[in-house]
Amino acid sequence: MTRSGAAATRKVMRKKVADAGLRSAGVLIAASGVAHFVVPSVFVFISRWLFPKDTKTMVQINGAAETAIGVAIVNRRTRVWGILGLLGYAAYLGDRVVRDVIRRIGVSRR
């Protein structure tokens, strides 16, 4: 095998490994989303401090979001949208955590 042939083979293998990793991550995210509907009590317990008002509805919304994001990441054609959705979802949850911490320590708005 020539040098360029070996390099091309390595490039293809890296792409396949990356694809498999992203697909696996997508499946895990989607499974987590489905779990929100299968065992909602676990997620209500975890989420109640982030979403004190209408926690059950927020658990369902988050479950739907995670399911959709995971499915989008699994599919190569929609993967970029799935990753963008995941980044937005992470920013949204991060914002909720920061707001809750601020509320708990009593920092006033000016």
C-alpha positions in Angstrom: 0.0 0.0 0.0 1.3 3.5 -0.9 1.6 6.2 1.6 -1.3 8.1 0.2 -3.4 4.9 0.3 -2.6 4.3 4.0 -3.4 7.9 4.8 -6.7 7.6 3.0 -7.5 4.4 4.9 -6.7 6.1 8.3 -8.9 9.0 7.4 -11.8 6.7 6.5 -11.3 4.8 9.7 -11.3 8.0 11.8 -14.5 9.1 10.1 -16.2 5.8 10.9 -15.1 5.9 14.5 -16.3 9.4 14.9 -19.6 8.5 13.2 -20.0 5.5 15.5 -19.3 7.6 18.6 -21.8 10.3 17.6 -24.4 7.7 16.8 -23.8 6.1 20.2 -24.1 9.5 22.0 -27.3 10.2 20.1 -28.8 6.9 21.1 -27.9 7.6 24.8 -29.4 11.0 24.6 -32.6 9.8 23.0 -32.9 6.9 25.5 -32.6 9.5 28.3 -35.4 11.5 26.7 -37.6 8.4 26.5 -36.8 7.6 30.1 -38.5 10.9 31.1 -41.8 9.3 30.0 -41.1 5.8 31.2 -40.1 6.7 34.8 -41.1 10.3 35.2 -40.9 10.2 39.0 -37.1 10.0 38.9 -36.9 13.1 36.7 -39.5 15.0 38.7 -37.3 14.3 41.8 -34.2 15.5 40.1 -35.8 18.5 38.3 -38.0 19.9 41.1 -35.5 22.5 42.2 -34.8 23.7 38.7 -38.5 23.8 37.7 -40.4 24.4 40.9 -43.6 25.4 38.9 -45.3 22.7 37.0 -42.3 20.3 37.3 -44.1 17.3 35.6 -44.9 19.3 32.5 -41.2 20.5 32.3 -40.0 16.9 32.7 -42.2 16.0 29.7 -40.9 18.9 27.6 -37.3 18.1 28.5 -37.9 14.4 27.7 -39.3 15.4 24.3 -36.4 17.7 23.6 -33.8 15.1 24.6 -35.5 12.5 22.4 -35.6 14.8 19.4 -32.0 15.9 19.9 -30.8 12.3 20.3 -32.6 11.1 17.2 -31.2 14.1 15.2 -27.6 13.3 16.3 -28.0 9.6 15.3 -29.0 10.5 11.7 -26.0 11.9 9.7 -28.3 14.2 7.6 -29.6 16.0 10.7 -26.6 15.6 13.0 -25.5 19.3 12.7 -29.0 20.4 13.8 -28.9 17.9 16.6 -25.6 19.1 17.9 -26.8 22.7 17.7 -30.0 21.7 19.5 -27.8 20.0 22.2 -25.7 23.2 22.6 -28.8 25.3 23.0 -30.4 22.8 25.4 -27.2 22.8 27.5 -27.2 26.6 27.6 -30.9 26.6 28.6 -30.3 24.1 31.5 -27.1 25.9 32.5 -29.0 29.2 32.7 -31.6 27.5 34.9 -28.9 26.2 37.3 -27.3 29.7 37.5 -30.6 31.4 38.2 -31.4 28.8 40.9 -28.0 29.3 42.6 -28.5 33.1 42.5 -31.9 32.7 44.0 -30.7 30.4 46.7 -27.8 32.6 47.8 -30.0 35.7 47.7 -28.1 37.9 45.2 -30.4 40.8 44.5 -30.9 42.3 41.0 -29.8 45.9 40.5 
